[in-house]
Amino acid sequence: MARSLLNKTSKKRSNSPHAGAGDDESARGRLLSAATHLFCKNGINATGIDAIIEEAGTAKTTLYKLFGSKTNLVNAVLESEGKQWREWFIGAMEAGGGDAQAKLARIFPALKSWFAEDRFYGCPFINAVGEHDKDQKLFRNIALKHKKIVLGHIEKLAGELGSSEPTVLAHQLGLLIDGAIVAAMISRDPGVADTAALAAGPLLTQPKAKKKRAADQLETV
């Protein structure tokens, strides 16, 4: 995930002693962009505040003024990246219209295009949870919130598809998505998305929920 911000180049700018609201907004954007890039590329724990402000071209006092702490900055990065990634991912499924099967079939081609990007470093949520104490609830809760929204949209399409168990189908596709992301991060091979698509194929053509016959729906007079 980390797709949108990582495609933007951080612009270093000198700090003005007369910075106003517009400057704060600009600095916030540069800090988020720089932190996203460095967190995803090098890891959250391995990235210090100094590296972030150097890439963003801001002062340390500006970072603490806008975010308060590194933890708050991490939270802001995850929330921002999650929102942008979901907009891109859901948009990729919906682009071109078609029925639910066509939309679900676009999942893995979209992921393949993401995996092929130079700045693909995996999913920031998986990475954040993976490099911290497994009892740490903050990042896990943000990751679960993100996953719930993604799976919710897939489940809606699964229902439109006529799946007898749309929740189960959504989770099955979710596992293939997560597996493909991790495999692509490790192998640097966008083609793993094609393999995931092959595995997803039978799921999208599974038996549909049986509709009640009209006679069964008639009330007995």
Number of C-alpha atoms within 10 A of each C-alpha: 26 27 25 17 23 23 14 12 13 19 15 15 13 8 13 9 6 6 11 10 8 9 13 15 12 13 25 20 16 25 27 23 27 26 29 27 26 19 23 22 17 11 17 20 10 10 16 14 14 12 14 24 21 14 20 24 19 21 16 13 11 17 22 14 12 15 17 12 13 16 13 13 21 19 16 16 23 23 17 17 25 26 17 16 20 18 13 16 20 18 13 17 23 17 11 11 9 10 12 19 16 16 21 22 15 18 22 24 18 17 23 20 13 22 26 14 14 10 16 22 26 24 20 23 23 16 17 20 19 12 11 14 10 10 9 10 12 11 23 18 13 17 20 12 13 20 15 12 14 19 18 16 15 25 21 14 22 25 19 13 21 19 22 15 14 21 16 13 22 24 15 14 23 16 13 18 19 15 15 26 27 17 18 23 16 11 11 18 14 21 20 21 26 15 13 22 22 12 13 20 13 10 16 20 12 13 12 15 13 9 7 8 8 7 7 8 8 8 6 5 3
